[in-house]
Amino acid sequence: MKSIRKIFGLIVLSGLCFYSCETTDMDLTEDPNYLTPEQANVDFYLNAIERSYVSLMQNFGNYGAQVTRIEYLGSRNYLNAYAPTSFDDEWDLAYRQILADVEAMTPIAQENEQFHHIAIAQLLSANVLITLVDFFGDIPYSEALMADEGNFNPNLDNGAAVYNAAAQLIDTAITNFNKEAALEPEYDPFYNGNYENWIKLANTLKMKIYLQTRLVDNSALSSFNQIVASGDFITSTDEDFQFNYGTNENQPDTRNGKYAGNYRPTGAGSYLSNWLMGTMLEDGDPRIRYYFYRQVNAVPGEEIEPNEQTLTCSMENAPQHYIDGGFTFCSLPNGYWGRDHGDDDGTPGDGFLRTTYGIYPAGGMFDDSRFAPVSQGAGAAGAGITPLMLASWVDFMRAEMAMVEGDVAAAQEFVVSGTAKSITKVRSFGALDEDADLSLAPSEEQMNSFLSGIETAFIEADTEEKWNLLAEEFWISCFGNGILNYNFYRRTGYPTTLQPNREPNPGGFIRSFRYPANLVNNNSSISQKQEVTTTVFWDTNPASPSFPESN
């Protein structure tokens, strides 16, 4: 991309300095509100890039999770599930903040030999570009950030070309990580200056690229395996790429957003997915008390009489396609109060009734069957995480590649190890809730029994069932960020066991999202998509609605 120009730089810099810059010495004969890019602090830039990156990934993670049933989707029509205005903020975060800040920061950092600042920024921006392609398809790249040259209407670049550029950017980042820097970042919220882990992340993101392009690139599998052979990628939970939140309620609010939005004086603000809770409940998954916190011990339609005022669907008959498929409808036992995929029944006064986020990853309460209402400061007070790339996920990535290669034994090993790493990580969060009765936490024996059950089930399953088991365990392990699941679902079509939309004919599944409203309204070179079934370049699977099967 071209260097950022004055008009764009001033917009970005004014925001940076208003919120995060300290006062600098300057000639007061000049306008004190005007700062040139050369006067900006590289650490301020990098901090802004990192925080914007986390927000962007959290938002995209929510969208991916909603359409794949990890989170709840409240629309019976896929085309209208998300208005184009829904993505205006994400587009702004990506281009006007992250990518623009990287462009503005880089020449200053180069002059100061702050190579590790540059490397981090390059790596994050590469994954931003990859994610934009994954969600929208073709995006502006080669003509982006060229406003000072008079190009206010950048054309779209092919998604494959953007992927190639992102891969090159990752390689450049690795080169910069290996350089000796004159100045180090003052604050590294991810790896605390451990550049070996940063390089492992870079290689893991390359593995992600190869995995996602395996349907269109015959060399992707061998490239993936070359990195595996090197051993220089994320393999253990102490190398996990995640953002850790604080507990401050006032501005700046440092709490995990899922906590802040649900541990409120008015009760929980979000509904959680019946499919995910039901699957974990049925399987006896040891993570369920960490993921979900129940405020009540009964649900209308299960332990108590149906109630239209608090749970409308408890007074309704299950749709025929739910009956035919044997899917859970409306309510789950034991107080797991959530919503079906596509349930648009509105929002009754059930803020202190519905199940909400638990201790992992939101930093809420461990579910020890206390059945107390949520409140500000309860549990871990929001000191959770946004998972961005975990060792458990990498094992599932390897399981997919093993299945593609026909190495069933290796796939089995990675499914079990990925699940084990996830459980171990999740269990460690229990201690963050000081008021919790952890006697109800799963024991080592229970965890091992659960893992043995997965191993046995995988061995006994046919190929279709193996893919479903792999996908379901991957889904559960990715709670907190649905980006990888969304991509996996479009690559493979698994799991086929997902709860369908409440609407029998919701339209074709979202294979890519419509462009942001501000983008198409202000850029004459870009036309809005008329449907959401347009595939991204790496998705060569059959057209929707026949694919994926669980529509």
C-alpha positions in Angstrom: 0.0 0.0 0.0 1.1 3.5 -0.6 2.3 5.7 2.3 -0.4 7.4 4.3 -1.0 11.0 3.3 -1.4 14.1 5.3 -5.1 14.3 5.4 -5.3 10.7 6.6 -2.4 11.0 9.0 -3.9 14.1 10.7 -7.1 12.3 11.3 -5.4 9.3 12.9 -2.8 11.3 14.8 -5.4 13.7 16.3 -7.2 10.6 17.7 -4.0 9.1 19.1 -2.8 12.2 20.8 -6.1 13.1 22.3 -6.5 9.8 24.0 -3.0 8.5 24.6 -0.2 11.0 24.0 1.7 12.8 26.7 2.5 16.4 26.2 5.7 17.0 24.3 7.9 20.0 24.2 7.2 22.2 21.2 7.5 25.7 19.9 4.3 27.4 21.1 4.5 29.8 18.2 3.1 26.8 16.2 -0.3 25.4 16.5 -0.1 23.1 19.6 -2.9 20.9 18.2 -1.0 20.1 15.1 1.4 17.2 15.3 3.3 15.8 12.3 3.8 12.1 12.0 7.5 12.7 12.8 6.5 14.0 16.3 4.4 11.0 17.2 5.7 8.4 19.7 6.1 5.0 18.2 5.0 3.3 21.4 1.7 5.2 21.3 1.2 4.1 17.7 1.9 0.5 18.5 -0.4 0.5 21.6 -3.2 2.0 19.5 -2.7 -0.6 16.8 -2.8 -3.5 19.3 -5.9 -2.3 21.1 -7.7 -1.7 17.8 -6.6 -5.1 16.6 -8.1 -6.8 19.7 -11.4 -5.0 19.2 -11.5 -5.9 15.6 -10.8 -9.6 16.2 -13.3 -9.7 19.0 -16.0 -8.3 16.8 -15.2 -10.6 13.8 -15.0 -13.5 16.3 -18.5 -12.7 17.5 -19.9 -12.6 13.9 -18.2 -15.9 13.1 -19.5 -17.5 16.3 -23.0 -16.4 15.7 -23.4 -17.9 12.3 -21.8 -21.1 13.4 -24.0 -21.6 16.5 -21.2 -21.0 19.0 -23.1 -17.9 19.9 -26.7 -17.0 19.4 -28.0 -15.6 16.1 -31.3 -13.8 16.4 -32.4 -13.7 12.7 -34.5 -16.1 10.6 -33.1 -14.7 7.4 -29.4 -14.9 6.6 -29.5 -12.0 4.0 -30.9 -9.6 6.6 -29.1 -11.0 9.6 -26.6 -8.2 9.4 -27.2 -4.8 7.9 -24.3 -3.3 5.9 -24.1 -0.6 8.6 -23.2 -3.4 11.1 -19.6 -3.4 9.7 -18.9 0.3 9.4 -17.0 0.3 12.7 -15.0 -2.8 11.8 -14.0 -1.3 8.5 -13.0 1.9 10.3 -10.9 -0.1 12.8 -9.2 -2.0 10.0 -8.4 0.8 7.6 -8.5 4.2 9.3 -7.0 3.0 12.5 -4.9 -0.2 12.2 -3.6 -0.1 8.6 -3.3 3.7 8.6 -1.4 3.7 11.9 1.0 1.0 10.7 1.7 3.1 7.6 2.3 6.2 9.7 4.4 4.5 12.3 6.7 2.5 10.1 9.0 5.2 8.7 9.5 6.7 12.1 10.3 3.3 13.6 12.7 2.5 10.8 14.6 5.7 11.3 14.9 4.8 15.0 15.7 1.2 14.3 12.7 0.0 16.2 12.4 -3.1 14.2 10.4 -5.1 16.7 7.7 -2.4 16.8 7.6 -2.7 13.0 7.5 -6.5 13.1 4.5 -6.6 15.6 2.6 -4.1 13.5 3.3 -6.0 10.3 2.2 -9.3 11.7 -1.0 -7.8 13.1 -1.9 -6.0 9.9 -1.2 -9.1 7.9 -3.8 -11.0 9.9 -6.2 -8.0 9.6 -5.9 -8.3 5.8 -6.5 -12.1 5.9 -9.5 -11.7 8.1 -11.1 -8.9 5.9 -10.8 -11.3 2.9 -12.2 -14.2 4.9 -15.3 -12.1 5.8 -15.9 -9.9 2.8 -14.0 -11.5 -0.2 -12.2 -9.0 -2.4 -11.1 -5.8 -0.6 -9.2 -2.6 -1.4 -5.5 -3.0 -0.9 -3.2 -1.8 -3.7 -5.1 1.5 -4.0 -6.0 1.9 -0.3 -4.8 4.8 1.8 -4.1 7.0 -1.3 -6.4 10.0 -0.5 -3.6 12.6 -0.9 -3.1 11.4 -4.4 -6.7 12.1 -5.2 -7.9 8.5 -5.1 -10.9 8.5 -2.9 -12.4 5.5 -4.7 -9.9 2.6 -4.4 -10.7 -0.5 -6.5 -11.1 -4.0 -5.0 -8.1 -6.3 -5.1 -8.7 -10.1 -5.6 -8.7 -11.9 -2.4 -5.9 -14.3 -3.5 -3.6 -11.3 -4.2 -4.3 -9.8 -0.8 -3.5 -13.2 0.8 -0.2 -13.3 -1.1 0.6 -9.8 0.1 -0.2 -10.8 3.7 2.0 -13.8 3.5 4.9 -11.7 2.3 4.2 -9.3 5.1 4.4 -12.1 7.6 7.8 -13.1 6.2 9.0 -9.5 6.4 7.8 -9.4 10.0 9.9 -12.5 10.8 12.9 -10.9 9.3 12.4 -7.8 11.5 11.9 -9.9 14.7 15.3 -11.4 14.0 17.0 -8.0 13.9 18.6 -6.3 16.8 16.4 -3.3 17.7 17.8 0.0 19.1 14.6 0.4 21.2 12.1 -2.1 22.4 8.4 -1.7 22.8 7.6 -0.3 26.3 4.6 -2.5 26.6 3.8 -5.9 25.0 0.4 -7.1 26.2 0.7 -10.4 24.3 4.1 -11.9 24.8 5.9 -9.4 27.1 8.9 -9.1 24.7 9.3 -12.8 24.0 10.1 -12.6 20.3 10.5 -16.3 20.0 6.8 -16.6 20.7 6.1 -13.8 18.2 7.9 -15.8 15.5 6.0 -18.9 16.5 2.8 -16.9 16.1 4.0 -15.7 12.7 4.6 -19.2 11.5 1.2 -20.3 12.9 -0.5 -17.6 10.9 1.2 -19.0 7.8 -0.1 -22.4 8.7 -3.6 -20.8 8.9 -3.1 -19.4 5.4 -2.1 -22.8 4.0 -5.0 -24.4 5.7 -7.5 -21.9 4.3 -6.2 -22.1 0.8 -5.8 -25.9 0.6 -8.8 -26.2 -1.8 -7.2 -23.8 -4.3 -3.5 -24.4 -3.8 -2.0 -27.8 -4.5 1.2 -26.8 -2.6 -0.6 -25.7 0.6 -0.4 -29.1 2.3 3.3 -29.5 1.8 3.9 -25.9 2.9 1.8 -26.5 6.0 3.8 -29.7 6.8 7.2 -27.8 6.3 6.3 -25.5 9.2 5.2 -28.5 11.3 8.5 -30.2 10.6 10.3 -27.1 11.8 8.6 -27.2 15.2 8.6 -23.4 15.2 4.9 -22.7 15.8 2.5 -22.5 18.7 2.4 -25.9 20.4 1.8 -25.3 24.1 -0.6 -23.1 26.1 2.2 -20.9 27.5 2.7 -19.7 23.8 -1.0 -18.9 23.4 -1.8 -15.6 21.6 -4.4 -13.9 23.7 -5.3 -10.5 25.2 -5.7 -10.2 29.0 -8.3 -7.9 30.4 -8.4 -6.0 33.7 -11.2 -5.3 36.2 -11.7 -1.5 36.0 -15.4 -0.6 35.6 -14.9 3.1 35.0 -13.4 4.8 32.0 -11.2 3.4 30.7 -13.3 0.2 31.1 -10.6 -2.6 31.0 -13.0 -5.5 31.5 -13.7 -8.2 28.9 -16.6 -7.0 26.8 -18.6 -10.1 27.3 -18.5 -9.5 31.1 -19.2 -5.8 30.9 -22.3 -6.5 28.7 -23.8 -9.2 31.0 -22.7 -8.6 34.6 -24.9 -5.5 35.0 -27.4 -4.1 37.4 -30.1 -5.0 34.9 -28.9 -8.5 34.5 -27.4 -10.4 31.5 -27.7 -8.6 28.1 -26.9 -11.5 25.8 -28.5 -14.9 25.0 -26.3 -17.9 24.6 -26.5 -20.7 22.1 -28.8 -23.6 22.9 -26.9 -25.8 20.5 -23.5 -25.3 22.2 -24.9 -25.6 25.7 -27.0 -28.7 24.7 -24.0 -30.4 23.0 -21.8 -29.9 26.0 -24.5 -30.9 28.5 -25.3 -34.1 26.6 -21.6 -35.0 26.2 -20.8 -34.3 29.9 -18.2 -31.8 28.8 -16.0 -30.8 31.8 -15.8 -27.2 30.5 -19.5 -26.4 30.8 -19.4 -24.9 34.3 -16.5 -22.6 33.2 -18.2 -21.5 30.0 -21.7 -20.8 31.3 -23.1 -19.4 34.4 -26.7 -20.3 35.3 -28.7 -17.7 37.2 -31.7 -20.1 37.8 -32.0 -23.9 38.1 -35.1 -24.4 35.9 -36.3 -23.4 32.5 -39.9 -23.1 31.3 -40.8 -26.1 29.3 -38.5 -28.3 31.2 -38.6 -28.4 35.0 -41.4 -25.8 35.3 -44.5 -25.0 33.3 -44.2 -23.2 30.0 -44.3 -19.4 30.4 -45.0 -17.2 27.4 -43.9 -14.0 29.3 -40.4 -15.2 29.9 -39.8 -17.8 27.2 -42.2 -17.5 24.3 -41.0 -20.6 22.5 -42.0 -22.7 25.6 -45.6 -22.2 24.5 -44.8 -23.1 20.8 -44.6 -26.4 19.0 -41.2 -27.4 17.6 -40.8 -26.7 13.8 -41.2 -29.8 11.7 -37.6 -29.6 10.5 -36.4 -29.7 14.1 -38.6 -32.7 14.8 -37.4 -34.5 11.7 -33.8 -33.8 12.5 -34.1 -34.7 16.2 -32.8 -31.2 17.3 -33.4 -29.7 20.7 -36.0 -27.0 20.6 -36.4 -24.0 22.9 -35.3 -25.2 26.3 -32.6 -27.2 28.0 -32.7 -28.9 31.4 -31.0 -27.8 34.6 -31.4 -24.0 34.1 -29.5 -23.7 30.9 -31.6 -20.8 29.5 -30.5 -19.8 26.0 -31.9 -19.4 22.5 -32.2 -21.5 19.4 -30.4 -20.5 16.2 -32.5 -17.8 14.5 -35.0 -17.3 17.4 -36.3 -13.7 16.9 -38.9 -13.7 19.7 -37.7 -10.4 21.1 -36.3 -9.6 24.6 -38.6 -10.2 27.6 -37.6 -9.2 31.1 -35.4 -12.2 31.7 -32.0 -10.5 32.4 -31.8 -12.3 35.7 -33.0 -15.6 34.4 -31.0 -16.4 31.2 -27.7 -18.2 31.3 -24.7 -16.0 30.8 -21.0 -16.1 30.3 -19.0 -17.9 33.0 -15.4 -17.6 34.2 -13.9 -18.6 30.8 -13.1 -16.6 28.7 -15.2 -13.6 30.0 -13.9 -13.4 33.5 -17.4 -14.0 35.0 -18.5 -16.6 37.6 -17.7 -20.2 37.9 -21.0 -22.1 37.9 -21.0 -23.9 41.2 -24.8 -24.2 41.3 -25.2 -21.2 43.5 -27.9 -19.8 41.2 -27.4 -16.2 42.3 -28.1 -13.3 40.0 -25.2 -11.6 38.2 -23.8 -8.4 39.5 -21.0 -6.0 38.8 -17.7 -7.2 40.2 -18.9 -10.8 40.6 -16.6 -13.7 39.8 -13.3 -12.5 38.2 -14.8 -9.0 37.7 -14.1 -9.2 34.0 -10.4 -10.2 34.1 -10.9 -12.7 31.2 -9.3 -13.0 27.8 -9.9 -12.7 24.1 -8.4 -15.8 22.7 -6.7 -15.0 19.4 -4.6 -18.1 18.5 -4.4 -21.0 21.0 -2.3 -24.2 21.0 -5.5 -26.2 21.2 -6.7 -24.6 18.0 -3.4 -25.5 16.2 -3.9 -29.1 17.1 -7.3 -29.0 15.5 -5.8 -27.4 12.4 -3.4 -30.3 12.3 -6.2 -32.7 12.8 -8.0 -31.3 9.7 -4.8 -31.6 7.6 -4.3 -35.2 8.8 -7.9 -36.1 7.8 -7.3 -34.5 4.3 -4.1 -36.7 4.0 -6.0 -39.8 5.1 -3.9 -40.1 8.3 -6.8 -41.1 10.6 -4.5 -42.1 13.5 -2.8 -38.6 13.5 -6.2 -36.9 13.3 -7.3 -38.9 16.3 -4.2 -37.9 18.3 -4.7 -34.2 17.5 -8.4 -34.1 18.3 -7.7 -35.6 21.7 -4.6 -33.4 22.4 -6.4 -30.3 21.2 -9.3 -31.1 23.6 -7.0 -31.8 26.4 -5.1 -28.5 26.0 -8.4 -26.7 25.9 -9.7 -28.3 29.1 -6.4 -27.7 30.9 -6.5 -24.1 30.0 -10.1 -23.6 30.9 -9.8 -25.3 34.3 -7.0 -22.9 35.2 -9.5 -20.0 35.2 -11.5 -21.5 38.1 -9.3 -20.0 40.7 -10.1 -16.5 39.4 -13.5 -16.7 41.0 -12.5 -16.4 44.7 -16.1 -17.0 45.9 -16.6 -20.2 43.9 -17.0 -23.6 45.4 -14.5 -25.5 43.2 -15.5 -28.8 44.7 -17.9 -29.0 41.8 -15.0 -28.5 39.3 -14.2 -31.6 37.3 -11.5 -33.8 38.7 -8.5 -35.1 36.9 -10.1 -38.4 36.7 -13.3 -37.0 35.1 -11.2 -35.1 32.6 -9.3 -38.2 31.6 -12.5 -40.2 31.4 -14.0 -37.6 29.0 -10.9 -37.6 26.8 -10.9 -41.4 26.7 -14.5 -41.2 25.6 -13.6 -38.9 22.7 -10.7 -41.2 21.7 -13.0 -44.2 21.7 -15.8 -42.5 19.8 -13.3 -41.3 17.1 -11.9 -44.8 16.7 -15.3 -46.3 16.3 -16.7 -43.6 14.0 -17.0 -43.8 10.2 -15.4 -41.0 8.2 -18.4 -38.7 8.3 -18.7 -39.1 12.0 -15.0 -38.5 12.5 -15.3 -35.2 10.7 -18.3 -34.3 12.9 -16.5 -35.2 16.1 -13.4 -33.2 15.1 -15.6 -30.2 14.2 -17.7 -30.3 17.3 -14.6 -30.5 19.6 -13.0 -27.7 17.6 -16.2 -25.6 18.0 -16.2 -26.0 21.7 -12.5 -25.3 22.1 -13.0 -22.0 20.1 -15.5 -20.6 22.5 -14.7 -16.9 22.7 -13.6 -16.4 19.1 -15.5 -17.9 16.1 -13.2 -16.8 13.2 -11.5 -20.1 12.7 -14.8 -22.0 13.0 -16.5 -19.9 10.4 -13.6 -20.6 8.0 -13.6 -24.3 8.8 -17.4 -24.6 8.2 -17.1 -23.1 4.8 -14.0 -25.3 3.9 -15.5 -28.6 5.1 -19.2 -28.3 5.7 -18.8 -29.9 9.1 -20.3 -30.4 11.6 -23.5 -31.6 9.9 -25.0 -31.8 13.4 -25.5 -28.1 13.9 -29.0 -26.9 15.0 -30.7 -25.4 11.9 -32.2 -22.0 11.7 -35.7 -21.7 13.3 -36.9 -20.7 9.8 -37.1 -23.7 7.5 -35.9 -21.6 4.5 -33.6 -18.9 5.9 -31.9 -18.4 2.5 -28.4 -19.5 1.6 -25.8 -19.6 4.4 -23.5 -16.5 4.7 -20.5 -17.4 2.6 -19.3 -13.8 2.8 -20.7 -10.7 4.4 -22.0 -7.6 2.6 -19.7 -4.7 2.4 -20.0 -1.9 5.0 -22.6 0.8 4.2 -20.1 3.6 4.5 -17.7 1.9 2.0 -20.2 1.5 -0.8 -21.9 4.8 -0.2 -18.6 6.8 -0.4 -16.7 4.7 -2.9 -18.0 4.7 -6.5 -15.7 1.9 -7.5 -17.5 -0.6 -5.2 -21.0 -2.0 -5.6 -22.9 -3.7 -2.8 -23.4 -7.4 -2.9 -27.0 -8.4 -3.5 -26.7 -11.6 -1.6 -24.5 -13.2 1.1 -23.9 -16.5 -0.8 -20.9 -15.1 -2.8 -17.9 -17.3 -1.9 -14.4 -16.0 -1.1 -11.6 -17.1 -3.3 -10.6 -20.2 -1.3 -14.1 -21.5 -0.9 -14.7 -23.8 -3.9 -17.5 -25.9 -2.3 -21.0 -26.3 -3.8 -23.3 -23.2 -3.9 -25.7 -22.5 -1.1 -28.3 -23.4 0.1 -27.2 -27.0 -0.6 -23.9 -26.3 1.2 -23.3 -26.3 4.1 -25.8 -28.9 5.0 -26.8 -27.5 8.4 -28.3 -24.3 7.1 
